[in-house]
Amino acid sequence: MSISANWQSTSSVSDLSSAEQEWLFEPNSLTAKLKSKSQIFSVKVLSEQLFTLSPEQQNLLSCATQTAINREVILLCDNVPMVYAQSWLPKSDASNPLHNIGERPLGDVIFQDPALKRTEIEIASFNFSHSIQQLVTLLNLPNRELLGRRSVFSLHEYQFLVCEVFLPGAYLYS
Ligand SMILES: C=C(O[C@@H]1C=C(C(=O)O)C=C[C@H]1O)C(=O)O
């Protein structure tokens, strides 16, 4: 699913509530933050496929390779869908910690490594006409304007892009 959006740097976004800022600007693991708010945390993998990167994505990931793994998941707290996440991971072999993470949360893998670096977080809103709303409807959630964030991580020689869209019912809208 495309989550193209009008991504803006956090410094150019002003009218956010404190709850929205708390969640959108969270510098550490979103998985850990969601786990702290729930009894049962789970990951539903929607898909993991090899894709050709768009020129913009190639530029974002400053990578020469044209293909990457597109991983789409839903993060659930106590079985309530909270976040749709789409990550673009480098094609890899078993030696790469990002290889084949399955139902494990990406955050549990990458935030264990002190070498992890995160570039600035960008924010976007997703209105009623955005394709993400089809997923919201599929999940039987009420359609509403959604907020999301994305950033590029680097871990040793790997760069990868993580985009997260907060679904209706997520804590930051309360
Ligand atoms: C990057 C993180 O990992 C989370 C888990 C993801 C996954 O399992 O695919 C994707 C994005 C994040 O919401 C994090 O916890 O911050």
The ligand as a Gaussian input file, in Angstrom:
#p B3LYP/6-31G(d) Opt

LIG

0 1
 C       10.910000       0.499000      14.662000
 C       10.108000      -0.087000      15.532000
 O        9.470000      -1.280000      15.215000
 C        8.060000      -1.298000      15.181000
 C        7.690000      -2.605000      14.633000
 C        7.643000      -2.777000      13.259000
 C        7.598000      -4.156000      12.639000
 O        7.556000      -5.156000      13.393000
 O        7.609000      -4.209000      11.391000
 C        7.660000      -1.661000      12.410000
 C        7.673000      -0.387000      12.920000
 C        7.614000      -0.115000      14.348000
 O        6.364000       0.347000      14.732000
 C        9.863000       0.461000      16.891000
 O        9.461000      -0.305000      17.788000
 O       10.102000       1.686000      17.070000

